[in-house]
Structure formats: structure tokens, C-alpha cells
Amino acid sequence: MAMVSTYCPQFNGLRRSCPKLDNAQPQSFLQHINSQLRLSSSRKPCRAVIAMAGSGKNGTKDSITKLVSDLNSAKLETDVDVVVAPPFVYLDQVNATLTDRIEVSAQNSWIGKGGAFTGEISVEQLKDIGCKWVILGHSERRHVIGEDDQFIGKKAAYALNEGLGVIACIGELLEEREAGKTFDVCFQQLKSFADVVPSWDNIVIAYEPVWAIGTGKVATPQQAQEVHVAVRDWLKKNVSEEVASKTRIIYGGSVNGSNCVELAKQEDIDGFLVGGASLKGPEFATIVNSVISKRVAA
């Protein structure tokens, strides 16, 4: 199952308003990133946070029933929104039995309305069974199924135009990180969304370093924060300062109950995309509740 949690009064793609980003003096990009990192430790958090979990094709009717029961009885922070994204075949089961406290997302959707595309799921069908969100651009869709940036961007534009929120995934392969191309890869993926989406109002960005997904490896809080700052800076320069300030950026990659608190304390990490830990109700509840760490620290 996949899950999203957000610390905000209302659950939407944009975070609550906060002071505009400082206008930096001319400097190199890395200097700008480093200065933003130094500033973040002293700024009080003003953005809502979101945590998201995903577990691909895992689950059976019985295991889904147990997990839904665990979620329905879990003690979750009242100001944290949660969204679950089970495999397609269990969407209706989950939507019918899950507490209204938690919303439902799909793990993928098709690029347009209907047609002869055997095996695909349309946005219209997802809305018909109560889905509010869809995950697009996940690393497995990119690197296993072979979806390219432009195709994913068009999917996002269609979903948004039809009223679904989009969790837009980006992230680099290990060889790309080792080659120093992390920012280049993430920026290109961001551009494929920015070129076509009608608005950023219902978009959440999920940064997932591919080398950390399901491997047990996890980016350090500093590594994750560095990319999140860079993504926010890209949004400021290429979309708008307002979108950069408000768009929630979550981290994914072997997030669990042991490492979530330190990650959540980072200024630009607005929550998580969780994998295997989302299959364990009590541990996921721990992760959901950790996203308020910045608020507590403040």
C-alpha cells in the first residue's frame, strides 16, 4: 500500500504560505545551495509537511484487510493527512473499508481518456471509485516499464486537468549520482512536468534516489536536504517564487521508523515516500507522526 501524510490544515498540493525565499546575490550554484543549507537550520519551518508510502504490487486480500484495520485503529497526529495507494485490484476494497480520515491514491494512470489500451487504468475510472491522487513517474515506471520524461509529464497534465492530485516522482540512478549528474537528472525530470502541467496547485514532488529504493541504503539527511534545496531553487528560477515556496517536496528511499525523525527535521524535507515500512501498520504510524518533528523542534 502507498500512503501520504501531511501536516497542514487542508490537504492540497501547495503548502501554506510562508515568507518569500530570499533573493540571493550573484554566486555559483553550489555556493547558493550551500548558503540555503546554512540558512535552513536557523529558519523556523513555515511549510506543511507530507509523508508518502509506496509498496508496489505487494498485498493480498487478507493482508490488505489487516493493514486497513491497523490504520483505522492507529493513533495518528490530528494535523497529519494520510493517503494510501494500494494496488489497483484492491482500490475498491480499501476505499470501502478505510476510515474517512485517510484518502486513497492510485499507483499509476493512463495518459488520456479511454481507448483501446488493454491493461491500462484511466483517470476517469480512478475518480469513479473514489481516488483523489495518483503517483506518476515512479522509478520502476521509468526504468523497468520504460516510460520517458515526456510521457510521464503528459500523464500528469491529464490527471491534473481531470481533477486528480499528482505525486510527481523524480530521482537519479546510482551511476548518475556517482557521475555528479544528480541535479541534471532531477531538473530534466522536473522540466517534463513544468512544460505541460496546468498548475502546481495539486502537485507534490517526491524525490527518490533510485539507488536507495528497497536497498536498505538511505541518503543522509544532509544529502537529501541538498537535493530538496536544489529542487526548490529550480522551481523558483523556472516556475515561480510562490510555487517554490509552497510546493511540498518529500523524500523516498528506505525510509523507516528508525531514520524518519532525523530526516523529517530537515527544513526542506516536507515528508516521505515510504516503501516496505508501509506494509507494517505500527511502523508506518511512527513515520506518519514523525513528520511533525520540525514543528516540535521549533
C-alpha positions as CSV (number, residue, x, y, z in Angstrom):
1,M,0.0,0.0,0.0
2,A,1.1,3.6,-0.5
3,M,0.4,6.3,1.9
4,V,0.7,10.1,2.2
5,S,0.6,12.2,5.3
6,T,0.7,15.9,5.5
7,Y,0.9,18.4,8.4
8,C,-1.4,21.1,7.2
9,P,-4.8,22.5,7.8
10,Q,-6.0,21.4,4.4
11,F,-4.7,18.7,2.1
12,N,-3.7,20.1,-1.2
13,G,-0.7,20.2,-3.5
14,L,0.5,23.5,-2.2
15,R,1.8,24.2,1.3
16,R,0.6,27.0,3.5
17,S,2.0,30.4,2.5
18,C,5.3,31.5,4.1
19,P,7.8,34.3,3.6
20,K,9.3,34.6,0.2
21,L,12.6,33.0,-0.5
22,D,15.5,35.4,0.0
23,N,16.9,36.9,-3.2
24,A,20.5,35.6,-3.4
25,Q,23.3,37.7,-4.6
26,P,25.1,36.5,-7.8
27,Q,27.1,33.4,-6.9
28,S,27.9,30.0,-8.1
29,F,25.1,27.4,-8.0
30,L,26.8,25.3,-5.4
31,Q,27.5,28.4,-3.3
32,H,23.8,29.2,-3.4
33,I,22.9,25.7,-2.4
34,N,25.3,25.7,0.5
35,S,24.1,29.1,1.7
36,Q,20.5,27.8,1.6
37,L,21.5,24.8,3.6
38,R,23.1,27.0,6.2
39,L,20.1,29.3,6.3
40,S,17.7,26.4,6.7
41,S,19.0,25.4,10.1
42,S,18.1,28.8,11.6
43,R,14.7,29.4,9.8
44,K,11.6,28.3,11.6
45,P,9.6,25.9,9.5
46,C,6.6,27.5,7.8
47,R,5.6,24.8,5.3
48,A,3.2,22.0,5.8
49,V,4.7,18.5,5.5
50,I,3.7,15.4,3.7
51,A,4.8,11.8,4.0
52,M,4.1,9.2,1.3
53,A,4.5,5.5,1.2
54,G,4.5,3.0,-1.6
55,S,4.7,-0.8,-1.8
56,G,4.1,-1.6,-5.5
57,K,2.4,-4.9,-6.2
58,N,2.5,-6.2,-2.6
59,G,-0.5,-7.4,-0.8
60,T,-3.3,-10.0,-0.7
61,K,-7.0,-9.5,0.3
62,D,-6.2,-10.8,3.8
63,S,-3.0,-8.7,4.3
64,I,-4.8,-5.6,3.0
65,T,-7.7,-6.2,5.4
66,K,-5.2,-6.5,8.3
67,L,-3.3,-3.3,7.2
68,V,-6.5,-1.3,6.8
69,S,-7.6,-2.5,10.3
70,D,-4.2,-1.3,11.7
71,L,-4.6,2.0,10.0
72,N,-8.1,2.5,11.2
73,S,-7.1,2.0,14.8
74,A,-3.7,3.8,14.7
75,K,-3.3,6.9,16.7
76,L,-2.2,9.5,14.1
77,E,-1.4,13.1,14.7
78,T,-4.6,15.1,14.1
79,D,-2.9,17.6,11.8
80,V,-1.3,15.0,9.6
81,D,-3.2,13.9,6.4
82,V,-2.7,10.4,5.2
83,V,-3.3,8.9,1.8
84,V,-3.0,5.2,0.9
85,A,-2.2,3.8,-2.6
86,P,-2.9,0.1,-2.8
87,P,-2.5,-1.9,-6.0
88,F,-5.3,-1.4,-8.5
89,V,-7.2,-4.6,-7.7
90,Y,-7.6,-3.6,-4.0
91,L,-8.5,0.1,-4.5
92,D,-12.3,-0.5,-4.1
93,Q,-11.8,-2.8,-1.1
94,V,-9.6,-0.2,0.6
95,N,-11.9,2.7,-0.3
96,A,-14.9,0.9,1.1
97,T,-13.3,-0.1,4.5
98,L,-10.8,2.6,5.3
99,T,-11.6,5.4,7.6
100,D,-12.6,8.7,6.0
101,R,-9.6,10.2,7.9
102,I,-7.3,8.7,5.1
103,E,-7.6,9.3,1.4
104,V,-6.9,6.9,-1.4
105,S,-4.4,7.2,-4.3
106,A,-3.7,5.0,-7.4
107,Q,-0.1,4.0,-8.3
108,N,-0.4,4.9,-12.0
109,S,-2.9,6.2,-14.6
110,W,-3.2,6.4,-18.4
111,I,-2.3,9.4,-20.5
112,G,-5.7,10.2,-21.8
113,K,-9.4,9.3,-21.8
114,G,-10.5,5.7,-22.6
115,G,-9.5,4.0,-25.8
116,A,-8.1,0.5,-26.7
117,F,-5.2,0.4,-24.2
118,T,-5.6,-3.1,-22.7
119,G,-4.3,-3.3,-19.1
120,E,-4.2,0.4,-18.5
121,I,-6.3,2.3,-16.0
122,S,-8.0,5.6,-16.8
123,V,-8.2,8.7,-14.6
124,E,-12.0,8.6,-15.1
125,Q,-12.1,5.0,-13.7
126,L,-9.9,6.1,-10.7
127,K,-12.2,9.0,-9.9
128,D,-15.2,6.7,-10.2
129,I,-14.1,4.6,-7.3
130,G,-13.1,7.5,-5.1
131,C,-9.4,8.0,-5.8
132,K,-8.1,11.6,-5.0
133,W,-4.5,11.2,-6.0
134,V,-2.2,9.3,-8.4
135,I,1.5,8.5,-8.3
136,L,3.3,9.2,-11.6
137,G,6.9,8.9,-12.6
138,H,7.9,6.3,-10.0
139,S,11.4,4.8,-10.7
140,E,10.0,1.4,-11.7
141,R,7.7,3.0,-14.2
142,R,10.7,4.9,-15.6
143,H,13.4,2.3,-15.5
144,V,11.6,-1.1,-15.7
145,I,8.5,-0.2,-17.8
146,G,10.4,2.3,-19.9
147,E,8.2,5.4,-19.5
148,D,10.1,8.6,-20.6
149,D,10.0,12.1,-19.1
150,Q,7.7,13.5,-21.8
151,F,5.2,10.6,-21.5
152,I,5.1,11.0,-17.7
153,G,4.6,14.7,-18.0
154,K,1.6,14.2,-20.3
155,K,0.1,11.8,-17.8
156,A,0.4,14.3,-15.0
157,A,-1.1,17.1,-17.1
158,Y,-4.1,14.9,-18.0
159,A,-4.6,13.7,-14.4
160,L,-4.5,17.3,-13.1
161,N,-6.9,18.6,-15.7
162,E,-9.3,15.9,-14.7
163,G,-9.1,16.8,-11.0
164,L,-6.7,14.2,-9.5
165,G,-3.8,15.3,-7.4
166,V,-0.4,14.1,-8.6
167,I,2.6,12.8,-6.6
168,A,5.3,13.5,-9.2
169,C,8.4,11.3,-8.6
170,I,11.9,12.2,-9.6
171,G,15.3,10.8,-8.8
172,E,18.7,9.6,-10.1
173,L,20.3,6.2,-10.6
174,L,23.5,5.3,-8.7
175,E,25.7,5.7,-11.7
176,E,24.2,9.2,-12.3
177,R,24.9,10.2,-8.7
178,E,28.5,8.9,-8.9
179,A,28.9,10.8,-12.2
180,G,27.8,14.0,-10.5
181,K,24.6,14.2,-12.5
182,T,22.0,14.2,-9.7
183,F,20.9,17.7,-10.2
184,D,20.9,17.5,-14.0
185,V,18.7,14.3,-13.9
186,C,16.2,15.7,-11.4
187,F,16.0,19.1,-13.2
188,Q,15.2,17.4,-16.5
189,Q,12.5,15.3,-14.9
190,L,11.1,18.4,-13.3
191,K,11.1,20.2,-16.6
192,S,9.0,17.5,-18.2
193,F,6.3,18.3,-15.6
194,A,6.7,22.1,-15.7
195,D,6.4,22.2,-19.5
196,V,2.9,20.7,-19.6
197,V,1.1,20.9,-16.2
198,P,-1.8,23.5,-16.0
199,S,-0.9,24.4,-12.4
200,W,1.2,23.3,-9.4
201,D,-1.7,23.6,-7.0
202,N,-2.2,19.9,-6.6
203,I,1.3,18.5,-7.2
204,V,3.6,17.0,-4.6
205,I,7.2,16.3,-5.7
206,A,8.7,13.0,-4.4
207,Y,12.5,12.9,-4.6
208,E,13.5,9.2,-4.7
209,P,17.2,8.4,-5.3
210,V,16.8,5.2,-7.2
211,W,19.8,3.7,-5.5
212,A,18.1,3.9,-2.1
213,I,14.7,2.4,-3.1
214,G,14.3,-1.0,-1.4
215,T,18.1,-1.4,-1.0
216,G,18.4,-0.6,2.7
217,K,20.6,2.3,1.7
218,V,19.3,5.7,2.6
219,A,20.6,9.2,1.7
220,T,21.9,11.0,4.8
221,P,19.7,13.8,6.0
222,Q,22.3,16.3,4.5
223,Q,22.3,14.5,1.1
224,A,18.5,14.5,0.9
225,Q,18.3,18.2,2.1
226,E,20.8,19.2,-0.5
227,V,18.7,17.8,-3.4
228,H,15.5,19.2,-1.9
229,V,17.0,22.7,-1.7
230,A,18.2,22.4,-5.3
231,V,14.8,21.3,-6.5
232,R,13.2,24.3,-4.7
233,D,15.7,26.6,-6.2
234,W,14.9,25.2,-9.7
235,L,11.2,25.8,-9.1
236,K,12.0,29.4,-8.1
237,K,14.0,30.1,-11.2
238,N,11.9,28.2,-13.7
239,V,8.3,28.3,-12.4
240,S,7.8,31.0,-9.8
241,E,8.9,32.0,-6.4
242,E,5.5,31.3,-5.0
243,V,5.4,27.8,-6.3
244,A,9.0,27.2,-5.0
245,S,7.9,28.4,-1.6
246,K,4.7,26.4,-1.3
247,T,5.3,23.2,-3.2
248,R,5.8,20.2,-0.9
249,I,8.9,18.1,-1.6
250,I,9.0,14.7,0.0
251,Y,11.9,12.2,0.3
252,G,11.7,8.4,-0.5
253,G,14.3,5.7,-0.3
254,S,14.4,3.1,2.5
255,V,12.6,5.4,5.0
256,N,11.7,3.5,8.2
257,G,10.8,4.1,11.8
258,S,14.4,4.4,12.8
259,N,15.6,7.1,10.4
260,C,12.4,9.1,9.8
261,V,12.8,11.6,12.6
262,E,16.2,12.9,11.6
263,L,15.2,13.2,8.0
264,A,12.0,15.0,9.0
265,K,13.9,17.6,10.9
266,Q,15.5,18.9,7.6
267,E,14.0,22.2,6.6
268,D,13.2,21.3,3.0
269,I,12.1,17.7,3.6
270,D,8.3,18.0,3.8
271,G,7.6,14.3,4.4
272,F,8.3,10.9,3.0
273,L,7.6,8.4,0.3
274,V,7.8,5.1,2.2
275,G,8.2,1.7,0.7
276,G,8.4,-1.6,2.7
277,A,7.7,0.1,6.0
278,S,4.2,1.0,4.8
279,L,3.3,-2.7,5.0
280,K,3.7,-2.6,8.8
281,G,0.9,-0.6,10.3
282,P,2.6,0.4,13.6
283,E,5.8,1.3,11.9
284,F,4.1,3.4,9.3
285,A,2.2,5.2,12.1
286,T,5.5,6.1,13.6
287,I,6.7,7.5,10.3
288,V,3.4,9.5,9.8
289,N,3.8,11.0,13.3
290,S,7.4,11.9,12.7
291,V,6.6,14.4,10.1
292,I,5.8,17.0,12.8
293,S,9.4,16.9,14.1
294,K,10.1,20.3,12.6
295,R,7.1,21.8,14.4
296,V,8.2,20.2,17.7
297,A,11.8,21.4,17.2
298,A,10.6,24.9,16.5
